[in-house]
Structures are given as structure tokens and as C-alpha cells.
Amino acid sequence: MQPRLITKPYSFRGRIYDAYKDVFSLVNDEDWVCFVDGDTAFLEMSNFGHVLNDYINTYPTTGMFTCYASRCHYEFQMISGLDMENDSIDYWAMETVKAKAMHPQIDDLKIMIAGHLVMLKKSTWIKIQPKLVGRLKFKKILGFDTQLSHAIMECGMDIKLMKGVLLFHYLRKLTGKNNFIR
């Protein structure tokens, strides 16, 4: 298996759920899709598709994958000891190279995640969709990743953090990570 599509979802109405649903309508039930935020980049990972594919093939029954990020609201999704406030691309490119040494190690998570990278199979999406529809009735962008995490766990599936993947995530560096502008 391999990721069928790697995409940066966007909704002009601000409903990220709709963007995910639209993307999943393009693929088959056994296909995997990797969603990344618009302010992210795979630095020093020209083979990022192959790396993602390795995780899928090594852990094929995973409900949802995520990864480390340079900036994140959750400390467990950042590599301990790194400088989240450092805005040097060179710094993060070097840290990406270091993180690749942990490939294909994972951490099993039992908690909601930040959605800078979410990778799941369409059949998983189909299974969790009924739980998401009710939870997201009044949500737009903020909170989608939380509800997605809860739906995965409520359906008895697991969330794995890919330790060999460090994604550069700008996460509102200029305005502060808790300042959401739309």
C-alpha cells in the first residue's frame, strides 16, 4: 500500500470536514490519503512519499498517523529539546535529517492530536464519518483535528506518531500560535 494522495485541504466556507470529504470522494476504499496543513513543508525529505509509504506498510492496521512538527500546540508532537521559536529553515532542515534516523519508529498515542499531518485510509474515514457528522455540525476549522482524534479512538482504532517524520510547521509564527485569523 502507498499514500494515494498527499494534499493540503482547503474550504472556502471554512469547513475543513467538507474538504476532507471531497478528497476522499476521489479515491478507493483501501487507498490512504495524507492531509497536511497549508503552512507546512517536508524539509530535507525529498523522498517523503516513500517514508510515508514505509509507515503504512510497516503498520498497515493503523487507524491514523501523525508526525512531529516544528511548532505545535501539543508538546508530545514536538521533539523534546528543540527550539520551537527558531525560525531558521536551515535549523529545521538539520533537525529533519536527525529525525529521519528514527524511521520507522512510532509512538502509540491515546490522546487527541494536532492535525498538521493526518494520514488515514478511506475505509477508516467511512467508518468514523457517522461520529464526525454530529460532532462537527457547528465546527469549522478549529477543533476538527480534536473531533477526528476522538472519532478514531471511539471506533477502537489507534493513532500512531511517526517518529522519523518532522514536518516544518509555521503555525502563525508572526501572530502567535493561538491567534487564529481567517
NORKA-V520941 format. One line per field, one symbol per residue. ss: DSSP state (A for helix, B for strand, O for the rest). psi: psi as a letter, one per 20 degrees, with the letter a starting at -180 (. if undefined). A space follows every 50 residues. Layout:
ss = ???
psi = ???
//
This chain:
ss = OOBBBBBOOOOOOOOAAAAAAAAAOOOOOOOBBBBBOOOBBOOOOOOAAA AAAAAAAAOOOOOBBBBBBOOOOOAAAOOOOOOOOOOOAAAAAAAAAAAA AAOOOBBBBOOOOOOOBBBBBAAAAAAAAAAAAAAOOOOOOOOAAAAAAA AAAAOOOOBBBBBBBBBBBOOOOOOOOOOOOO
psi = qqphppqnqqphijnhghggggghiirrhjqqpopqqikrqnqkmikhgh gggggghhmijpgpqarqqhpqiphijqppiqnhipjphgghghhggghh ijplqrppqkqqrqkhppprqhhggghighhhghhjgjqdgpighghggg gghhjjrrpppoijooppohmlhhipijoop.
//
